Amino acid sequence: MSATIRGSTNHRPGAPDSSEPFTFMGCPLPIEDLSLRARNGDLPAPVKGSFPADGTPTVFDRALTAAARGLSRRRSRHVLVTGPKGVGKTTLVRELARQSALGRWPSLATRRFLLIECGNVPPEESRATLAAVLRFFIGQEDQDFVLCFDGIGALLRSAGGVTNNAL
């Protein structure tokens, strides 16, 4: 199986042209290039609930800023967003990609946010799928990816209750 991802037109100087599509061979996971969608105006802003009248940031805005700061660090640029189903984790990631592409955080403006849907991987395929994802992205150091795994728990389990933590 393979998935084609169309690249974004905004990339780091010296990096290969990421406006060309590339193929993610050997992995059946759907991948969505959030940065490209945002730059093309195809990633709408989320519908927000009631805004504070005094202009103070909402919990969503504070979480968005915290995630952007975490991804902007020089080292340990890892952010883990957790919570029960339906609280807005994926919405947060989509909005982070959208605002980054629009230049709200200059340090993230050229980063390429990829949303990788992992939730439908059966336990017996999780180890091979996780290994394929890691192999592909390890060879892409010249790109400036932000990998957003939606439902990554499905890749961390394998048949018989054993975990894939060793990968």
SERO-4910 file (N, C-alpha, C, O; in steps of 0.05 Angstrom, whole numbers):
BEGIN
 pado doro    nc1    nc2    nc3   cac1   cac2   cac3    cc1    cc2    cc3    oc1    oc2    oc3
  Met    A     17    -24      0      0      0      0     18     25      0     40     24      9
  Ser    A      7     46    -10     22     72     -9      2     94     -8    -22     92    -16
  Ala    A     11    117      1     -5    141      2     12    163    -10     35    166     -4
  Thr    A      0    179    -27     14    202    -38      8    227    -22    -15    232    -15
  Ile    A     28    241    -16     26    266      0     36    289    -18     58    287    -28
  Arg    A     20    309    -23     29    332    -38     42    351    -19     31    357      3
  Gly    A     66    360    -26     82    376     -8     73    405     -8     56    413    -23
  Ser    A     84    420     11     78    449     13     98    464     -4    119    454    -11
  Thr    A     92    489    -11    110    505    -27    129    521    -10    147    534    -21
  Asn    A    125    521     15    142    537     33    161    517     47    152    502     65
  His    A    187    518     41    205    500     53    231    514     61    237    536     53
  Arg    A    247    500     77    272    511     87    292    515     63    292    499     45
  Pro    A    308    536     64    329    539     44    348    515     44    356    506     66
  Gly    A    354    505     21    372    482     19    358    455     20    370    435     14
  Ala    A    333    455     29    318    430     30    307    423      2    303    442    -14
  Pro    A    303    398     -3    291    391    -29    264    405    -33    251    412    -14
  Asp    A    256    409    -58    231    422    -64    208    405    -53    202    384    -64
  Ser    A    195    415    -33    173    400    -21    146    406    -34    125    398    -24
  Ser    A    147    420    -57    122    424    -71    115    401    -89     93    399   -100
  Glu    A    134    382    -92    130    358   -108    117    337    -90    124    334    -67
  Pro    A     99    321   -102     87    300    -86    108    278    -81    125    274    -98
  Phe    A    106    265    -59    123    242    -54    105    219    -44     83    224    -35
  Thr    A    115    195    -47     99    172    -40    110    159    -15    134    155    -12
  Phe    A     92    153      3     99    140     28     94    110     24     71    101     29
  Met    A    114     96     15    111     68      8    110     50     32    124     54     52
  Gly    A     94     30     31     94      9     51     77     14     75     79     -1     95
  Cys    A     61     35     76     45     40     99     17     47     91     13     65     75
  Pro    A     -3     33    102    -30     39     95    -43     62    110    -68     66    108
  Leu    A    -28     77    125    -39     98    141    -46    123    125    -29    132    109
  Pro    A    -69    134    128    -76    159    114    -59    182    126    -57    185    151
  Ile    A    -48    199    109    -32    222    117    -44    247    104    -48    248     80
  Glu    A    -48    267    121    -59    292    111    -39    314    116    -30    318    138
  Asp    A    -31    329     94    -12    351     97    -28    376    105    -39    390     88
  Leu    A    -28    381    131    -44    403    142    -32    430    133    -47    449    129
  Ser    A     -6    431    130      7    457    122     -1    465     94     -7    488     89
  Leu    A     -1    446     76     -9    451     49    -38    460     48    -45    479     34
  Arg    A    -55    446     62    -83    453     62    -87    482     74   -103    497     63
  Ala    A    -72    488     94    -74    515    106    -65    536     87    -77    557     84
  Arg    A    -42    532     74    -32    551     55    -50    555     31    -51    576     19
  Asn    A    -65    534     24    -84    536      2   -111    547     10   -130    549     -6
  Gly    A   -114    553     36   -139    563     47   -160    542     50   -184    548     51
  Asp    A   -152    517     51   -170    494     52   -172    482     80   -182    460     84
  Leu    A   -162    496    100   -163    487    128   -177    508    144   -164    527    153
  Pro    A   -203    506    148   -218    527    161   -211    529    191   -203    510    204
  Ala    A   -215    553    201   -211    558    230   -233    543    245   -255    540    235
  Pro    A   -226    533    269   -247    519    285   -269    538    294   -264    562    298
  Val    A   -292    527    298   -314    543    310   -309    543    340   -308    522    353
  Lys    A   -305    566    351   -300    568    380   -326    575    395   -344    587    384
  Gly    A   -326    566    419   -349    572    436   -349    601    445   -340    618    431
  Ser    A   -360    606    468   -362    633    478   -334    645    483   -318    632    497
  Phe    A   -329    668    474   -304    682    478   -306    700    503   -327    712    508
  Pro    A   -285    701    519   -286    719    542   -289    748    533   -276    757    515
  Ala    A   -307    762    545   -313    790    538   -289    808    544   -285    828    530
  Asp    A   -272    800    563   -250    818    570   -225    813    553   -205    826    558
  Gly    A   -226    795    534   -204    790    517   -183    771    528   -162    766    515
  Thr    A   -188    759    551   -168    739    561   -169    714    544   -189    707    533
  Pro    A   -146    701    542   -144    677    525   -161    654    537   -164    651    561
  Thr    A   -172    639    519   -188    615    527   -169    592    533   -145    594    528
  Val    A   -179    571    545   -163    547    550   -151    537    524   -128    529    523
  Phe    A   -167    537    502   -158    529    476   -134    546    467   -114    535    457
  Asp    A   -137    572    469   -115    590    461    -90    585    477    -68    586    466
  Arg    A    -93    581    503    -69    575    520    -56    549    512    -31    547    511
  Ala    A    -72    529    506    -61    503    497    -47    506    470    -26    494    466
  Leu    A    -58    521    452    -46    526    426    -19    540    429      0    532    416
  Thr    A    -18    560    445      7    575    450     28    557    463     52    557    456
  Ala    A     20    540    482     38    522    496     50    502    476     73    495    477
  Ala    A     33    491    458     42    472    438     62    485    419     82    473    412
  Ala    A     56    510    410     74    524    392    101    529    406    121    527    393
  Arg    A    100    537    431    126    541    445    142    515    447    166    515    443
  Gly    A    128    493    453    142    467    454    155    460    428    177    449    428
  Leu    A    141    464    406    152    457    380    173    477    371    188    471    352
  Ser    A    175    500    383    195    520    376    221    518    391    240    532    385
  Arg    A    222    500    411    247    497    426    269    488    408    264    475    387
  Arg    A    294    493    416    317    484    401    321    454    404    328    440    385
  Arg    A    316    444    428    319    415    433    293    404    445    277    419    456
  Ser    A    291    378    444    267    365    455    241    378    445    224    385    460
  Arg    A    239    379    418    215    392    406    193    371    403    183    367    382
  His    A    186    359    425    164    339    426    142    350    442    146    361    464
  Val    A    118    347    433     94    355    447     75    332    447     69    320    426
  Leu    A     64    325    470     44    304    472     18    316    481     16    328    503
  Val    A     -2    313    464    -29    323    471    -46    299    477    -50    282    460
  Thr    A    -56    298    502    -72    275    510    -99    285    521   -103    308    527
  Gly    A   -117    267    522   -144    273    533   -164    253    523   -159    238    504
  Pro    A   -187    253    535   -208    235    526   -217    242    497   -213    264    487
  Lys    A   -230    222    485   -241    226    458   -260    250    458   -277    252    475
  Gly    A   -257    267    437   -276    288    433   -270    315    447   -287    333    446
  Val    A   -247    317    461   -242    342    475   -228    363    457   -226    386    465
  Gly    A   -220    356    433   -208    375    415   -179    372    409   -166    392    400
  Lys    A   -167    349    413   -139    345    408   -132    349    378   -113    364    372
  Thr    A   -148    337    361   -143    339    332   -149    368    323   -135    378    305
  Thr    A   -169    380    334   -176    408    327   -152    426    335   -146    445    320
  Leu    A   -140    421    358   -117    436    367    -94    434    347    -82    454    340
  Val    A    -89    409    338    -67    405    319    -73    419    292    -55    431    281
  Arg    A    -97    416    283   -104    429    257   -102    460    259    -92    473    241
  Glu    A   -110    471    282   -108    500    285    -79    509    288    -71    530    279
  Leu    A    -63    493    301    -35    499    304    -22    499    276     -6    517    270
  Ala    A    -28    480    260    -17    479    232    -27    503    216    -12    516    202
  Arg    A    -53    510    219    -64    532    204    -51    559    212    -43    574    194
  Gln    A    -49    564    238    -38    589    247     -8    590    241      3    612    236
  Ser    A      6    568    242     34    567    235     38    574    206     56    590    199
  Ala    A     22    562    188     24    568    160     18    597    153     29    608    134
  Leu    A      1    609    169     -6    637    165     14    656    178     11    681    175
  Gly    A     34    646    192     56    662    202     53    672    231     68    689    239
  Arg    A     34    662    246     31    671    274     56    665    290     64    681    306
  Trp    A     68    642    285     93    635    298    114    632    277    115    611    264
  Pro    A    131    652    273    151    651    251    169    626    252    177    616    232
  Ser    A    175    617    276    193    593    279    179    568    268    193    548    263
  Leu    A    153    568    265    139    545    255    128    549    227    116    530    215
  Ala    A    132    572    215    119    579    190    128    560    167    112    555    149
  Thr    A    152    551    168    162    533    146    160    504    153    168    487    137
  Arg    A    151    498    177    149    469    185    125    457    170    106    470    162
  Arg    A    127    431    165    107    417    150     92    398    169    103    378    178
  Phe    A     67    405    176     51    390    194     37    367    179     21    372    161
  Leu    A     42    343    187     29    319    175     12    305    196     22    298    217
  Leu    A    -13    302    190    -31    287    208    -33    259    198    -42    253    176
  Ile    A    -24    240    215    -23    212    209    -45    198    225    -44    197    249
  Glu    A    -64    186    211    -87    173    224    -79    144    231    -75    128    212
  Cys    A    -77    138    256    -67    111    265    -89     94    277    -85     70    282
  Gly    A   -112    105    282   -133     92    298   -144     66    288   -155     51    303
  Asn    A   -142     61    262   -155     37    251   -135     14    245   -141     -3    229
  Val    A   -113     14    258    -93     -7    254    -99    -30    273    -99    -25    298
  Pro    A   -104    -54    263   -109    -76    281    -84    -84    296    -61    -80    286
  Pro    A    -87    -95    320    -63   -102    337    -43   -119    323    -19   -115    326
  Glu    A    -51   -138    306    -32   -156    293    -16   -142    271      5   -152    263
  Glu    A    -24   -118    263     -9   -103    243      6    -79    255     20    -64    241
  Ser    A      2    -74    281     12    -49    292     43    -48    292     54    -26    286
  Arg    A     56    -69    298     86    -68    299     97    -62    272    115    -45    269
  Ala    A     88    -77    251     98    -72    224     92    -44    214    108    -31    201
  Thr    A     68    -34    221     60     -8    212     77     14    226     86     32    213
  Leu    A     81     11    252     97     30    267    126     30    256    138     51    253
  Ala    A    137      6    251    164      5    240    166     18    213    186     32    207
  Ala    A    146     15    196    146     27    169    145     57    171    159     71    156
  Val    A    128     68    189    127     97    193    154    108    202    163    127    191
  Leu    A    166     95    222    191    104    232    213    103    211    229    121    209
  Arg    A    214     80    196    235     78    175    232    100    154    252    111    146
  Phe    A    208    107    147    204    127    126    214    154    136    229    168    122
  Phe    A    205    162    160    211    189    169    240    192    179    250    214    179
  Ile    A    253    171    187    281    172    195    297    180    170    318    193    174
  Gly    A    289    173    147    304    180    123    297    207    111    305    214     89
  Gln    A    282    223    126    273    249    116    283    272    133    269    292    137
  Glu    A    308    270    142    319    291    160    321    318    147    321    339    161
  Asp    A    322    319    120    324    345    107    297    360    106    297    383     99
  Gln    A    276    347    113    250    360    114    246    370    143    259    360    161
  Asp    A    228    388    146    222    399    172    193    391    180    175    408    181
  Phe    A    190    365    186    163    355    191    155    359    220    172    358    238
  Val    A    130    362    225    117    360    251     98    336    247     77    339    234
  Leu    A    104    314    259     88    290    256     67    290    277     73    290    301
  Cys    A     42    289    269     19    289    288      5    263    285    -10    258    266
  Phe    A      9    245    304     -3    218    304    -30    219    318    -31    224    342
  Asp    A    -51    215    303    -78    215    314    -86    186    320    -88    170    301
  Gly    A    -90    179    345    -96    152    353    -72    134    355    -73    110    348
  Ile    A    -49    145    363    -24    130    363    -25    106    382     -9     87    379
  Gly    A    -44    106    401    -46     83    419    -50     57    404    -41     36    413
  Ala    A    -62     58    380    -66     33    364    -39     22    354    -37     -2    349
  Leu    A    -19     39    351      7     30    342     25     21    365     45      8    360
  Leu    A     17     26    389     33     19    412     24     -7    424     36    -16    444
  Arg    A      4    -20    413     -6    -46    422     -1    -66    401     -1    -60    377
  Ser    A      3    -91    409      4   -112    389    -13   -136    399    -23   -135    421
  Ala    A    -15   -156    382    -32   -179    389    -23   -191    415      1   -193    420
  Gly    A    -41   -200    431    -34   -214    456    -28   -195    478    -18   -204    499
  Gly    A    -33   -169    475    -29   -150    497      0   -141    500      6   -126    519
  Val    A     18   -150    482     46   -141    484     48   -113    472     33   -107    453
  Thr    A     66    -97    482     69    -70    471     91    -69    451    108    -87    449
  Asn    A     92    -47    435    113    -43    416    133    -22    426    146     -8    410
  Asn    A    135    -20    452    153      1    464    182     -2    455    196     18    454
  Ala    A    191    -26    449    219    -30    441    225    -16    415    249     -9    411
  Leu    A    206    -11    398    211      4    374    217     33    380    222     49    362
***
